[in-house]
Amino acid sequence: MTIRPTPNRSRDELAGLIAEYFAELEIAQDLEAAHVVGFLDEQLAAGGSMAGVEAAWTDLEYFCACLEAHPTSRGLEELEPWEYSRLVFEFLESEVYDPLAADPARKRELLSTVVAFLGFLEQKGGLASTAAADRALEQIFSGSAPRPIPRPPMTAGELIGWLNGPNTGLAHRITGSDLWLTLTRDADFDGEWKQVADYIESAPELPGHDKKAEAVRRLASILTQDELEPTALMGETTVTREHVERARKYFYGEAA
């Protein structure tokens, strides 16, 4: 559901639509429609216009949509500066339609709204700190042109997304290690989970042996049943030699 600014929409109409939006939203962060409406009401009370409130909601809708598109089990306080950078670069430029996406002023406006919203949550006791978002705003816009903050290397236990099973109706949690196991399967084992399982069984010295064996059984049974692949979460990203080498490093040399 996407709510776009509508001329002459009242405060109550917008609040109702925001409530509908949050009823459909699936994110791990503890955000509620009441948080957003409270923030927008504060802007109105300070003399803001409905047009300004509509624009602020669009920015917060983008923020929520980005959290939904790139799920993490971490709360708002645990988001890192690079994740705010992803919002104003990759997400704004590629995952939504915004005619001003490339405009530095638009990027600053979007992140400034998010920072202000988080500050509102902090003021109300719903957030301990806005330090990461503040740091992102400073790092991105400290130079003559906005600069993205690089994403740190993926970790084995990092949640990279959910795959919804069309056959079982289940949502499968996919981590970095699941992706690496799949890339290693395709690169070294002819794309066959059985070959991966047989190798692990024959190599008890393999670091993280038992956990990797269990993960392979899970991927083979659940994902095969639903005809899904963790690599689908890479989107249009081309699998490179670096991706495969990182996957092999995990599979052959790192504890699970």
PyMOL commands that set and color helices and strands:
alter all, ss='L'
color gray80, all
select helices_A, chain A and resi 11-24+33-45+50-69+76-78+81-95+104-123+131-140+176-188+193-202+209-225+230-234+241-253
alter helices_A, ss='H'
color red, helices_A
select strands_A, chain A and resi 159-164+171-175
alter strands_A, ss='S'
color yellow, strands_A
deselect
rebuild
show_as cartoon
